[in-house]
Amino acid sequence: MIGVFVKTVIALLVCLLVADVIGVVVCVVIDVAPLRYGSAILPYAIWLVLGAFAGFVAFGFAGAWSSASGDEKWVDEPGAPRIGNGVLLASLIVVLALCGLFYWLYWSRGVVGEYFVPDSLPHTLTYLLAALGAMLAARSALKPMPAG
């Protein structure tokens, strides 16, 4: 189970970091280009979609990396729900730790980060909860363990 935790932490942090960089670039382009039209919901939509995408990719990658076969067919293995539970639990711990870190670094100090993650509390929570929601949805799609 320690291996699942470590692999999930690495997979989730890499996916969140890559999606965060993409989100910052997209938000800057939309802010500079005259496409925004004063829409306050657009940055939330960007972070929601990127968070869900990062969650699905991280869940699949961490599960495949943690499985015995080590390939994308890990969802058909008998131990897939156990691996999925481990990935989901480790991801929850990582997201809570990130929230604590961001609170300590940014949110408690009055940093106003417009709509960038992790500077902005509501956008960061949207991003991280979308990632967790996607992972929960992916976990619920796994076959249940056979009894006995």
C-alpha positions in Angstrom: 0.0 0.0 0.0 3.0 2.3 0.5 3.9 1.9 -3.1 0.4 2.9 -4.2 0.6 6.0 -2.0 4.0 7.1 -3.3 3.1 6.4 -6.9 -0.2 8.2 -6.5 1.4 11.3 -5.0 3.9 11.5 -7.8 1.3 11.0 -10.5 -1.2 13.4 -9.0 1.4 16.2 -8.4 2.8 15.9 -11.9 -0.7 15.9 -13.5 -1.8 18.9 -11.3 1.3 20.8 -12.1 1.1 20.3 -15.9 -2.7 21.2 -15.9 -1.9 24.2 -13.7 0.7 25.5 -16.2 -1.8 25.0 -19.0 -4.5 26.8 -17.0 -2.3 29.8 -16.4 -1.4 30.1 -20.0 -5.0 29.8 -21.1 -6.2 32.3 -18.5 -3.5 34.8 -19.6 -4.4 34.4 -23.2 -8.1 34.9 -22.5 -7.3 37.8 -20.3 -5.2 39.5 -22.9 -7.4 38.6 -25.9 -10.7 40.4 -26.2 -12.6 37.1 -25.7 -13.4 37.4 -22.1 -16.2 40.0 -22.3 -16.1 40.4 -18.5 -17.2 36.8 -17.8 -16.5 35.9 -14.2 -17.5 32.3 -14.8 -14.9 31.5 -17.6 -11.9 31.1 -15.3 -14.0 28.7 -13.1 -14.9 26.7 -16.2 -11.2 26.5 -17.2 -10.1 25.3 -13.8 -13.0 22.9 -13.5 -12.3 21.2 -16.9 -8.5 21.1 -16.3 -9.0 19.8 -12.7 -11.3 17.0 -14.0 -8.9 16.2 -16.8 -5.9 16.0 -14.4 -7.9 13.8 -12.0 -8.8 11.3 -14.7 -5.3 11.1 -16.0 -3.7 10.9 -12.6 -6.1 8.1 -11.5 -5.5 6.1 -14.6 -1.7 6.6 -14.5 -1.4 5.9 -10.8 -3.6 2.8 -11.0 -1.7 1.4 -14.0 1.7 2.2 -12.3 0.6 0.5 -9.1 -1.0 -2.6 -10.6 0.8 -5.9 -11.0 0.6 -5.8 -14.8 1.6 -2.2 -15.1 -0.5 -1.4 -18.2 -3.7 0.4 -19.0 -5.7 -2.9 -18.6 -5.3 -2.7 -14.9 -9.0 -1.9 -14.5 -9.9 -5.5 -15.5 -7.8 -7.1 -12.9 -9.4 -8.6 -9.7 -7.5 -6.2 -7.5 -8.5 -3.0 -9.4 -11.0 -1.8 -6.8 -8.4 -2.1 -4.0 -5.9 -0.2 -6.1 -8.6 2.4 -6.9 -9.4 2.8 -3.3 -5.7 3.3 -2.5 -5.3 5.9 -5.2 -8.4 7.7 -4.1 -7.4 7.8 -0.5 -3.8 8.9 -1.3 -5.3 11.6 -3.6 -7.5 12.9 -0.8 -4.5 13.2 1.5 -2.5 15.0 -1.1 -5.3 17.5 -1.8 -5.8 18.2 1.9 -2.1 18.7 2.3 -2.0 21.0 -0.7 -4.9 23.0 0.8 -3.1 23.3 4.1 0.1 24.4 2.3 -1.7 27.0 0.1 -3.5 28.3 3.1 -0.3 28.8 5.0 1.5 30.3 2.0 -1.2 32.4 0.2 -4.7 32.4 1.5 -4.1 33.4 5.1 -1.9 36.3 4.1 -4.4 38.2 2.0 -2.8 37.4 -1.4 -5.2 38.3 -4.1 -4.3 36.2 -7.1 -7.2 37.1 -9.4 -8.0 33.7 -11.0 -4.8 31.8 -10.9 -4.2 28.6 -9.0 -3.0 28.4 -6.3 -3.2 32.2 -5.5 -7.0 32.3 -5.6 -8.8 30.3 -3.0 -12.1 29.7 -4.9 -10.4 28.8 -8.2 -7.9 26.5 -6.4 -10.7 24.7 -4.6 -12.7 24.4 -7.8 -9.6 22.9 -9.5 -8.7 20.5 -6.7 -12.3 19.4 -6.0 -12.8 18.8 -9.7 -9.7 16.5 -9.7 -11.0 14.6 -6.7 -14.5 14.3 -8.2 -13.1 12.9 -11.4 -11.1 10.4 -9.5 -14.2 9.4 -7.5 -16.1 9.0 -10.7 -13.3 6.9 -12.2 -13.2 4.7 -9.0 -17.0 4.2 -9.1 -16.6 2.8 -12.7 -14.4 0.0 -11.5 -15.9 -3.5 -11.2 -16.6 -4.6 -7.6 -14.4 -7.2 -6.0 -15.8 -10.7 -6.3 -17.0 -12.1 -2.9 -15.0 -14.9 -1.4 
